[in-house]
Each structure stands twice: as structure tokens, then as C-alpha cells.
Amino acid sequence: MTTLIVILFAAGYVAIVFEHALIVNKSASALLTGIACWTAYVLGGDASHIGAELNHQVAEISGILFFLLGAMTIVELIDAHDGFQLITSRIKTRNRRKLLATIAALSFLLSGVLDNLTTSIVMMTLVRKLVRDDEDRMHYGGIVIIAANCGGVWSPIGDVTTTMLWIGGQITSVHIMTQLFLPSLVSATVPVLWIGARMTGRVTGPVEAEESPAELSPPPDRKIVLFTGMGALLFVPVFKSVTHLPPFMGILFGLGVLWIVTELLHKSKSREHRGALTVAGALQRVDTPSILFFLGILLAIAALGSTGALRGLAEHMDRVFGNVNVITVAIGLASAVIDNVPLVGAAQGMYPLAVFPTDHHFWTFLAYCAGTGGSILIIGSAAGIAVMGIQRITFGSYVRKFSIPALLGYAAGALTYLAMLAVGG
């Protein structure tokens, strides 16, 4: 039965990787894979025992999904009020290299506060407003992918895989920030220097200034929503540390506060305008298919974990590689091709906390490798897929222009972390 579940998982994963060729959304493939794995499991075993195990797994998975839903809704509310414009409008330079460094730095820092997917969308919106030439836009788009992925790994809320490790109890917020900020910064800096060395002159702005969106919310309201929303996101680690409740409770608390704030801000507006600027409207724009994708893939991985398949894989990798750091680097390289969500989820199933306790260097290094390794290919991260859709960067052009600097940055950051580990004992 375990063999059948592994085959079902592999088939589903192939469908996810080749979703564009098959013209089947990866969320549908993930959901079917997750259900098929548990169906095969229950048909070959004790239904009551497996049902209880499924309920336990769903309880853990739901914490991740509620967290994602709350965070995505907060970001949608800020965006609906055009709050991010308060940040991006302050970039004035037209020098190609300075603009590259500015965009990389902003992507790196924003990703730590928001997440790499949202940051890539916000930053590409800015790039399209500042730059007319498609070749320049492609260079800035590539650095947005790399910097956003690097910035996401040093924060517990910056990348979904880091969030998974944080919620799962493998890492703590203070530890991940102190241990991975420098390696992540190195990983982002190397590609910036590599790409920037080949850029000279000044960028050309759009022929005509793009019109601003209809100003449904006045500037004071934008600031209130931006600072309240960002404060809600930053408050989550504090809430968890003080209360010891799961992170989804903190994010839902912040969403509730922001919900009340927006309702009060727009109580005098018409029903049409209020609908666009409150939580009810934001929930309609949340990327629900992505949440269902995480549900399906995490269910499938939970089935593999429950059957003992992941533990067997861990033992096999230990025998073959014999070094946990080599295993972690290999997982990071694999994330360039395979989505890092199932890779990290599989690692969580392979290595229980009894083997590697909270804040063990394996989990910290895994967060770094899985997050930054996805930048080596454009299909390796949600940020890459988003920028590919916005700027229409092809797979081949990304490989030619960005894969080598991303790989060098990945290696440099990994060596930085291992050096810090060696010095720290």
C-alpha cells in the first residue's frame, strides 16, 4: 500500500510541475493527489485508526491555512487602499545600477515583512511604472525574484516554507532572524553585484505617466491602513512569544483589528466603495487556489508521513550522503525544480523533533536552502512564477541571465551560514 501511495504522490507531483503543458491548474492536481493518497491508505488499513490520524494531521495543516488566509487578506486590504504606493513612490533615481540596488534592497526588506510572492507583485508594479525598456524590466524582474526569495527566508512570515517550519515548532522567530539575516543578505548581494556590473547608463521612463487609480481612499486613510496592516503582521511573532498560542491566532487577531479599522474609516461611504475597501471585498480577491494547493500537497505529504515512507527516505539519504548539511544543500538545489512547499513538508515528516529539536541547525539551514534555492530557476518559487506572468520572462532567458548569479549567491550564502555555524561551535 505504501508503494501505491508513493506512486500516486509522484504522479500528482508530475502533474503539478507540468501544469502549463497539461493545462491543468496545480491546485486541482494537488487536491486530487492529497485525497487519492489518503483514500489508498484507508482502503488498505484500519479505517478508525487512519481516520483519527487524518483528523490529527488536518488540525496541524489548518493552522498553516488560516495563517495564510489572514496574511493574504491583510495584504489585499493594504493594496486596495494603495498603501504600498507610499513606499514605492519615494524611489527617484534613474541610474541603472542605483535603481537595481534600490529595487533589490526594497525587495529584500519588504519580503521579510510581507512575503516573497506579495513583494514580487508590488515591486514589479513599481518597475513597470519606472522603466519603459523591456530588457531593463527583465533585469529588474530577475533581481526582484532573487532578492524577494532571499528576504523571505530570514523572517518567520517572509516565505511560506519558513512559516511552515515556524508553525511546526522547528524554528523560533528570534533564532531564524539572527542566524539567517547575514547569509540571506550575502545570497542577495552576490547577484546584485554580478548583474549590476553589466548595467550602465540611465533607464528610460514610460512615454506617458501612467494614470493613478481612482482614489477611493484619501491619503490619511492609506497611511492608517498601511501602518495598521504592517503592524498586524509584525505583531504575530510577539503574540506567539507572549501567549504561546499558534501563529494563526495572532494573524487572525491582527485581521480582526484591521477589519474594525476599515469599517470605521469607510462607514460614511457608499456600499459600492465600502465593498472594495473592506475585508469582505479583500476576501473575494484572495488567491484561494493557492490555499487549496497548500491543502492538497500538505495532505499528500501527511499521508506519506503516516505510512512511514518519509522516515524510510530519511534513513536512505542518511546512508547515501551521511552528512546532514549535504542533504540540506541537495534539498535546496531540488527546490529550483520542485516546489519548496512539499520539499520542506517532506523534511518535516522525515525528521521529527526528537531527532532534530527546535532551532537545530538542520532546520535553520533548511529554511535558507529551500527558500533561496528556488531562485536558480524561474519555476522554482512563487515569486518567479508571478514575475514570469507579469513581465513574460521566458524560462530560457532567465537561465541565461540569472541562473548563474542566483546559484553563486546560493552557494555564497550557504558557505556564510556554515562558517557562522563553525565559529559559533
N, C-alpha and C positions, 0 to 999 in steps of 0.2 A: 504493500500500500504506500509506503514511503517513496518507492521508486515512481509510482504513478503521480504522486503529488509533486515530486521534483520535475517530472516531465511536463505536467500542467503548468507549473510555475515558469519553466523555461519557454514553453510555447507562448504563454501570455507575455513574457518579457520580450520575446522577439517581436510580437505584435506591437508592443509599446515603443520599442526602438525604431521600428519601421512604420510608424503611424502615418507619415506623409505618403509613403509609397502605397500603403494599403488603403488609404483614405478612410481610416477608422480612428476616431478620437481615442487617445491613450487612456482617458478616464473610463471609457466603456470597456476597453481591454483589461484595465486594472480591476474594475469591479467584477467582471466575469471570472478573472483569474482568482481573485480572493474567494469568491463564493464557490467556484469549482474545487479549489483546494480543500476547503472545509467540508464540502459535500463528499468528496472522495474519502476524506479522513473519517467522517462519521459512518459512512457505509461499510467501512472495514473495521470498525471498533465498537466500543461500548458507548452507546448514544448518550446515556445520562452523564457519564464521566466527561465525554468530549463536549457536551453542551455546557457543563459547568466551566470547563476550561475556556470555551469560547466567550462566555459571559465575563470571565476574568480578563481576557485579552481585550474585549471591547471596552471595558471600563478604563483600561490604560490608553487605548487608542483615542477614545472620546476626548480625553484631556488635551491631546495634541490638536484635534479637530476644532474644539471650542476655542483654543488659544488662537489658531489661525483665523477662524471666523471673526473673533473680536478684533484682532490686529488689522485684518484686511478692511473691516468696516470703519475703523478709526482713520485709516489712511484714505479711504474713499471719501470720508467726510471732510478731511483737510483739503483734498484735491477738489471737491465740489465747491469749496469756498475760495479756491485758487490760492490757498495758503502757501504752497510751495513757491509761488511767484515772488514772495517776499524774500526768499533766499536766492533764487536764481537770477533775479533782476539786477543783483549787485555785481555781476561779472561784466566788466567793461573792456578788458584787454582784447586786442586783435592780433597780437603776436602769436604765431602758430605754436611755438614751444611753450610760452607762458600759458596760453589757453589750454594746451594739453596738460600741463602740470596742475592748473587750476581745476580742470574737469576731473582729473584723476583724484586730487585731494578731496574735492567735494563728494565724489562718488564713494571714496573710501570712508569718509566720516559719516555721510548720510546712511550708508549701508549698515553701519554699526548701530544706528538709532532706529532705522526703519527695517528694511530687509533688502536683499540684493535685487529681487525682482522689481519691487516698487521703485527703488533708486534708479535702476536702469531705465525705466519708463520715464521718470521725472527728468533725468539727465539727457536723454535723447530728445525729449521735448525742447529742452533748452538748446541743445546743439542745433536743432533744425531752425530755431529762431535766430541763432548767431551766425551760422555758416551756410553759404549757398552751394559751394562746390561739393559734389558727391564724393569725390576722392578724399577731401578733407573730412567730410562727415563720416566716412568709413573708418578713417584713422581714429577719430574721436570715439566712434562707436565701439571699436575694438578695445580701447583703453577703458571705456566705461564698463565693459564686461569684466575685464581683468580686475580693475580696482574695486568694483562693487562686490565681486566674489571674495576678494581678499579682505575687504572691510567687514564682510558678513561673518567671518569665522571667529573674530576676537570678541564678539558680543553674543550673549545668550539669546538675543532676539534678532540677530542680523542675518541668519541663514537658517532655513528650516531644519537642516541636519544638526546644527549646533543646538537649536531649540529642542529637537528630539532627545539629544544627549542630556540637556539640562533638565527637561521634564522627566526623563528616565532615571535621574539621580546619578548619572555617570560623571557629571561635572557640576561645579558650583560657579556662580556668576563672577565672583571676585577672582577666583583662580583662573578662569578662562581668559579674562581680560588682561590680567597681569602677565600670564605666560605666553599669550599668542599675539599681543599687540605688536611687538617688535618683529617677530617672524612674518606676520602679515604685512607689515609696513615694508619690509625688505622685499617680499614677494611682489608687491605692487610697484616699488621704486625701480627695480631692475628693468621691467618692460617699458616704463616711462622713459628711462634714460636711453634704452635701445631704440625705441620708436622716435623719441624726440631728437636724437642725433641725426635723423634723416629728414627732419622738417625745418624749413627755413621760410623767412618772409612773413607776410601777414595774410590772414584769412579775409575772404570777401563776404560781406554780409548779404542778406537777401536783397533783391532788387527793390522790393517794396516792403515796408514794415508790415508784419502780419497784424491783422486786427485783433484787438483784445476781445476775449469772450464777454458776453453780456454780463454786466456787473450786477449780479443778483445780490451780492453781499458787499456792503461798504467796507473800506479798509480796516476800521476798528474791529468789525466782526471777523475779518480774515485773521487778524492778529490774535484775537481771543481764541478762535478755533485752532489755529496753528499751535499756540503755546499750550493750550489745554490738552490737545491731542498728543503732542510730543511729550508733555509731562506725564500723561497717562501711560505711554509706552515706557518711559524711563522709570516710572514708579513700580513697574511689575517686579523687577529683581528686589527692590526694597520691601515690597509687600510680602514676597516669598520668604525673605530672610527674617522678617519680624514675626509673621504669623505661622510660618512653616506649612501653609496651605499650598496646593498645587498652583503653578503659574496661571492656569486658565482662570482661576478665581480673581487674580489680580487684574488680568486684562479685561475681564467682564466688569469688574468694579470700575475701571477707568472708562470703559464704554458707557456704563450707566451714567457716570458723571458728565461725560461729553454729550450724551443724549439729552440730559436735562438742560445743559447749557445751550444747545442748539434750539431746543424747543422754546426756551425763554427768549433767545435772540430773535426768533422769527415768528413770534406769536401774533404780531400785527400784520404779517404778510398774507398775500392771497394763498389759497390752497395749492395752486399750481407751483408758486415759488417755494412754499414751505416743503412740498413733496421732494423737490430737488436738493434741498439743503438740510434735511434731517435724516435720522438713522433709517427711517422707512425707505427713503429713496436710495440711500447708500447700500442697503441690503440687496436691492434689486440689481445693483451694478457689481456686487462682489463676484469674484471669479469662482462660482460654485463648482464648475467642473474640476478645477484644481483640488478643491477639498475632497471631492469624490474620488479623485485619483489617489490621493494620500490614503483615504479609507480603504480602497481596494488593494493597494500594494501593501499596506501595513497588515491587512487581514491575511494576505497570502504569506507574508513573512512570518506572521504569528503561527500559521499552520505548519510551516517548515520548522519553526522553533519547538512547537508542541510535539512533533513527531520525533525530535532528536536529530533531524537532518543537519541543522546548523551546527550543533555541537560536534557531530561527526566531521563536518567540513573544517571546523576549527582544529580538531586533533590532526587531521590530514595536513593542513597548512603548517602546523607546528612541526610535523615530521619532515615535511619537504623543505621549508625555509629555515626553521629552527631559530628564528630571530623575530621578535615581535615588531621591531622597527622596520624590517624588510617587508613584513606582512602589511604594515600600515602604509608604507610608500606604494606598494603594489595596489592596495585598495584605492589610493588617491589617483594613480595613473588609470586605473579602470574606470574611475568616475568621469574621465574625459569622453568615454564612450557610453557608459551605463549611468543612468540617473543615480545621483548620490543618495537619494532618499532610501531606496531599497538596499543599497550597499551598507549604509550606516545602520539601517534597521536589522540587516542580517548580522552585522558585527555585534549589535546589542544582544541578539539571540545566541550568537556563538560563544560569547564570553560573558558569563554572569558576573555580578558584582562580587561574588565570592572569590572569583579568580582575579579580576582587576577591580579593586574597590574605587569608590568615588575619588575623583581627581588623580587617579593613577595616570602616569604619563602616556599610557596607551590611548586613553580616551581623549586626552588633550591633543596628542599628535594626530589622532584620527579626525578630530574636528578640523584641524588645519589641512590635512591632506585631502579629505573628501571635499572640502569647500573650495580650495584653490586649484585642485587638480582638474575640476570641471572647466577651467578656463582654457585648457590646452586645445580643446576643440569647441567649436561654437555650439554643438549639440549637447555639450556636457553639463549645461546649467540652465536654470530657468531664465537667468539674465541673458544668456547667449541666445536662447530661443526668442526672447522678447525683442532684443535688438535686431536679430535677423529678420523678424517680421516688420519692424518699424523702418529700418534702413535698407532692407533687402540685401544684406551682406550674404554672399554665397558661401557654401561650405569650403570650396576650393580657394577663394580669395582670402578667407580667414586663415586657412592653413598656411598659405604663402606668406602672409604679412604678420600674423600674430601668434601662431602656434609655437615657434621657436622662442620668442621673448617670454611667452607665458610659461613654457617649460623651464627656461632658465630661472625665471622668478620663482617657480615652484621649488626647484632644486635649491636655490639660494635661501629661501625661507625655511625649508626643511633642515638644511645644514645649520642655519642660525638657531633653530629650536634645539637640535641635537647638541650644539655647542653650549647653549644655555643649560641644558639638562646635565651635561658633563661637568660644567663648572659648579652647578648647584648641588652636585653629588647624586 
